[in-house]
Every structure is written in structure tokens, then in C-alpha cells.
Amino acid sequence: MALLPEDAPATLYGDDGEPRFFQDPALDRFVTVLLNLTSELWIQTEQVATLKALLIAKGVATDSDFGDRVARDDAQLEVQLQQFVSRVLAPLRETPA
């Protein structure tokens, strides 16, 4: 069972100790999907910004170079896409207790 804050309203948590914000548990899982996606997107945004700044600072690329598509390994990208989708949508595959 989850550790509940002492001042939390009792109606905020289900019988399993997990927070419940909506009547339908599927909506709670969907909110988790959105939070996962937001987290993943921010991580990628930070990494791309850091990489772009580093490449520009090292003189490897210019700011305008990032508007052009660069050749890439599409097979590896597809694997990464599948892993990403799996992580983001994991809460929808969970079975309620």
C-alpha cells in the first residue's frame, strides 16, 4: 500500500492507496500517459538544445543547418520509436487492481 500524506483527503485515494482524480480509473491512467509523454518530450528538447549548442560552438554546424534533414539510420530510429511509444503508453496497458 502506498504511503499517504496525513493531510490528504481520504477521497483522493482508492482502496489500493493510489491517487484517484477521476471516477473512471482509465482517465487516471491516461493522465499518467500525458505526464510520461510530457517528461519524454522535455528530455528530448533539452538534449537537442544541448547538442545543437555544442555543434554550433564547436563550429561543426551552423544554426541554419538544423533546418535541413540529415541522413539517418531509419531501422534504428524505428526501434527507438517503438521503445518510446511503449514507455509513453505503458499506463494504458496496466490492468487495474
N, C-alpha and C positions, 0 to 999 in steps of 0.2 A: 504494500500500500504506500502511496506517495505521502511525503511529509507535508502537511497542510499548515499554512500560516495561521497563527492563533486568531488573528483579527479578520480572517477571510469569512465572508458569508457562507453559511452551510449550503445554501442552494447553488453555490458556484461550482461545487464538486459532485461528481457522480458517485455511485456506490463503489467504483473501482479506485476512487481517490484522484482521478484525472479531472482537470477543469472542464466544465461544460458551459459553453456560451450560448448554444442554440438547442432547441428541443430535439432536432434531428442530429444524431452523432455524426452522420455523414458530412454535415456542414462544418462541424468542428474539424474533421479530418481534412476537408477542403481548405479551410483556413490554414492548416498546417502546411498543405501543399503550397499555398501562396507565400507563406513565410519562408519555406525552403527555397522556392524559386527566387524570391527577393534576395535571400542570402547568397545564393549561387550567382545571381546576376551582379551583385555588388562586388563579390570576389573577383569575377571576371573583369569588371570595369576597372577595379584597382590594378589588376595585373596588366591589362592592356595599356592603361595610362602610364604605368611604371616602365613597361617595355618600350613604349613609344618615346617617352622622355629619354630613356637610356640610349636608344638608337640615334635619336637626334643629337644628343650630347656627344656621342662618340663619332658623329659625322658619317654614320653608316646609311642614314636615310634623312630625308627632309620631311617637313610637315605635309607637303603636298603628295609625297609618296604613299601616304596612308589612304589616299582616295582611290588608288589603283589596286586591283586584285593581284595577288601573288600566287604562283603555282604552289599547290599543296598536295599532301597525300590524302586523297579522298577516302581511301579504305580506313586509315587510322582515324580520320575525322568522323567517319560513320560509327566506329566503335565508341569513340568518346561521346558522340551524340546519344547513343543507346544507354551508356552509363549515366549520362546527365538526366535523361528522361526517367530512368529507373529511380535515381535518387530523389528527384523532384516529386514524382508521383507515388512514392513508397507509402505515404499515409493512406492513400485511397485503396491500397491493396491489403491493408491491415483488417483483420476481422475483429469486430467489436467483442469485448469480453462478455 
